Amino acid sequence: MKITEMLTASKQMLSFEVFPPKTETVFRSVSEAALQIAALHPDFISVTYGAGGGTSRYTLQLAKEIREATGVEPLAHLTCVSSSRETVSARIEEIHAAGIQNVMALRGDLPKDGICSKDYHHACDLITELRASGYDFCIGGACYPEVHPESVNQKEDIASLRLKAEAGCDFFTTQMFFDNHLLFNFLYKIREAGIFIPVFPGIMPITSKKQVEQVLRLSNASLPQRFRSLMDRYGDSDAAMRQAGIIYATEQIIDLFANGIQVVHVYTMNKPEIAAAIQHNLSQIIGMPL
Ligand SMILES: Cc1cc2nc3c(=O)[nH]c(=O)nc-3n(C[C@H](O)[C@H](O)[C@H](O)COP(=O)(O)OP(=O)(O)OC[C@H]3O[C@@H](n4cnc5c(N)ncnc54)[C@H](O)[C@@H]3O)c2cc1C
């Protein structure tokens, strides 16, 4: 089922994210964690794609296993910046042959060696190609409430986002953020710029001090004082930090739903216990009519 078709049910929904392993040797353990997350029956589940091709061949394998084992609809990620047209075209055929209808179309991070594909410069090139395939995919794209690090300013970033919407994106999922005001402000600005497709806010439960450094390095997200205080107070206790981080993320999600958001995406990072805790906290809220 396409994610856009799920939206017509007009209820509050949750999606989770898993990432495939880098090597065959750990495929089983990673897929077990991913299947445990899928067994919680989120409305759909994102399966990420390795930018440099590292984990790319396992994305589809994991997406198929999830659907076969749990019936949860997968959203298969696909990147293009390190790939040739032939590779991307082969992946699109594989995705279609596997019966996967939902694709997250991404550029991917620029490779460290600086060697980019001559065929793809931006995510919109991939979105155009997916549309041209004629396979009637439901296509997602990424967006950045705090601006993509390569963009000069938010105006430019939103202009690029509009090109993705015009190329045929059906929805956007956001980069993680820790202050909902950033999201509401971003939504106001993109609607003002004429972008009206659904936006799924991405929430990352931070459950350890170590994770904070990693997340800030990778995402360009800022940390509000409220979260810093919580980290200062509980960061040295694994159990307390985990509980505080889950509650913080839960509160963000409830506030988003309360303000009209239909789908919240949770960066569950192959951690079934975190996914389960968030879902438990929202058990009376998920599925509520809009
Ligand atoms: C929800 C989400 C999921 C992700 N999943 C993955 C994953 O599975 N695998 C992975 O490797 N990475 C993933 N990423 C990371 C992503 O690949 C990086 O953030 C990457 O640097 C940008 O990808 P993009 O698709 O947003 O690129 P783009 O949309 O191409 O944007 C990149 C930069 O180019 C600018 N730009 C875009 N289009 C144009 C244009 N037509 N003309 C001029 N400038 C333009 C943008 O403003 C931005 O500054 C994900 C990110 C998010 C938010």
The ligand as a Tripos MOL2 file, in Angstrom:
@<TRIPOS>MOLECULE
LIG
   53    58     1     0     0
SMALL
NO_CHARGES

@<TRIPOS>ATOM
      1 C1         14.6190   11.8040    6.4160 C.3       1 LIG1
      2 C2         16.0350   11.5660    5.9340 C.ar      1 LIG1
      3 C3         16.4110   10.2860    5.5270 C.ar      1 LIG1
      4 C4         17.7190   10.0460    5.0710 C.ar      1 LIG1
      5 N1         18.0730    8.7760    4.6930 N.ar      1 LIG1
      6 C5         19.3230    8.5480    4.2040 C.ar      1 LIG1
      7 C6         19.7100    7.2410    3.7400 C.ar      1 LIG1
      8 O1         18.9350    6.2820    3.7770 O.2       1 LIG1
      9 N2         20.9700    7.0850    3.2390 N.ar      1 LIG1
     10 C7         21.8520    8.1410    3.1820 C.ar      1 LIG1
     11 O2         22.9740    7.9410    2.7200 O.2       1 LIG1
     12 N3         21.5200    9.3810    3.6190 N.ar      1 LIG1
     13 C8         20.2820    9.6110    4.1210 C.ar      1 LIG1
     14 N4         19.9360   10.8650    4.5520 N.ar      1 LIG1
     15 C9         20.9350   11.9480    4.5260 C.3       1 LIG1
     16 C10        20.9440   12.7050    3.1690 C.3       1 LIG1
     17 O3         21.3930   11.8300    2.1590 O.3       1 LIG1
     18 C11        21.8600   13.9130    3.3020 C.3       1 LIG1
     19 O4         21.3110   14.8620    4.1680 O.3       1 LIG1
     20 C12        22.3340   14.5550    1.9990 C.3       1 LIG1
     21 O5         23.4070   15.4490    2.3000 O.3       1 LIG1
     22 C13        21.2840   15.3440    1.2510 C.3       1 LIG1
     23 O6         20.3440   14.5390    0.6840 O.3       1 LIG1
     24 P1         18.9950   15.1750    0.0600 P.3       1 LIG1
     25 O7         18.2490   14.0930   -0.5680 O.co2     1 LIG1
     26 O8         18.3290   16.0490    1.0320 O.co2     1 LIG1
     27 O9         19.6920   16.1090   -1.0840 O.3       1 LIG1
     28 P2         19.1620   17.3030   -1.9610 P.3       1 LIG1
     29 O10        17.6970   17.4730   -1.9060 O.co2     1 LIG1
     30 O11        19.7740   17.1320   -3.3080 O.co2     1 LIG1
     31 O12        19.8040   18.5670   -1.2310 O.3       1 LIG1
     32 C14        21.2040   18.6800   -0.9840 C.3       1 LIG1
     33 C15        21.6410   20.1400   -1.0750 C.3       1 LIG1
     34 O13        21.4860   20.6180   -2.4310 O.3       1 LIG1
     35 C16        20.5320   21.6750   -2.5040 C.3       1 LIG1
     36 N5         19.7120   21.4080   -3.6960 N.ar      1 LIG1
     37 C17        18.7720   20.4340   -3.8370 C.ar      1 LIG1
     38 N6         18.2560   20.4500   -5.0830 N.ar      1 LIG1
     39 C18        18.8760   21.4680   -5.7340 C.ar      1 LIG1
     40 C19        18.7860   21.9780   -7.0550 C.ar      1 LIG1
     41 N7         17.9400   21.4510   -7.9440 N.pl3     1 LIG1
     42 N8         19.5770   23.0200   -7.3980 N.ar      1 LIG1
     43 C20        20.4430   23.5620   -6.5060 C.ar      1 LIG1
     44 N9         20.5770   23.1140   -5.2310 N.ar      1 LIG1
     45 C21        19.8140   22.0780   -4.8590 C.ar      1 LIG1
     46 C22        19.7450   21.5990   -1.2070 C.3       1 LIG1
     47 O14        19.2020   22.8470   -0.8180 O.3       1 LIG1
     48 C23        20.8000   21.1000   -0.2340 C.3       1 LIG1
     49 O15        21.6290   22.1500    0.1840 O.3       1 LIG1
     50 C24        18.6520   11.1330    5.0340 C.ar      1 LIG1
     51 C25        18.2610   12.4100    5.4630 C.ar      1 LIG1
     52 C26        16.9700   12.6360    5.9120 C.ar      1 LIG1
     53 C27        16.5780   14.0130    6.3860 C.3       1 LIG1
@<TRIPOS>BOND
     1     1     2 1
     2     2     3 ar
     3     2    52 ar
     4     3     4 ar
     5     4     5 ar
     6     4    50 ar
     7     5     6 ar
     8     6     7 ar
     9     6    13 1
    10     7     8 2
    11     7     9 ar
    12     9    10 ar
    13    10    11 2
    14    10    12 ar
    15    12    13 ar
    16    13    14 ar
    17    14    15 1
    18    14    50 ar
    19    15    16 1
    20    16    17 1
    21    16    18 1
    22    18    19 1
    23    18    20 1
    24    20    21 1
    25    20    22 1
    26    22    23 1
    27    23    24 1
    28    24    25 2
    29    24    26 1
    30    24    27 1
    31    27    28 1
    32    28    29 2
    33    28    30 1
    34    28    31 1
    35    31    32 1
    36    32    33 1
    37    33    34 1
    38    33    48 1
    39    34    35 1
    40    35    36 1
    41    35    46 1
    42    36    37 ar
    43    36    45 ar
    44    37    38 ar
    45    38    39 ar
    46    39    40 ar
    47    39    45 ar
    48    40    41 1
    49    40    42 ar
    50    42    43 ar
    51    43    44 ar
    52    44    45 ar
    53    46    47 1
    54    46    48 1
    55    48    49 1
    56    50    51 ar
    57    51    52 ar
    58    52    53 1
@<TRIPOS>SUBSTRUCTURE
     1 LIG1         1 GROUP 0 **** ****
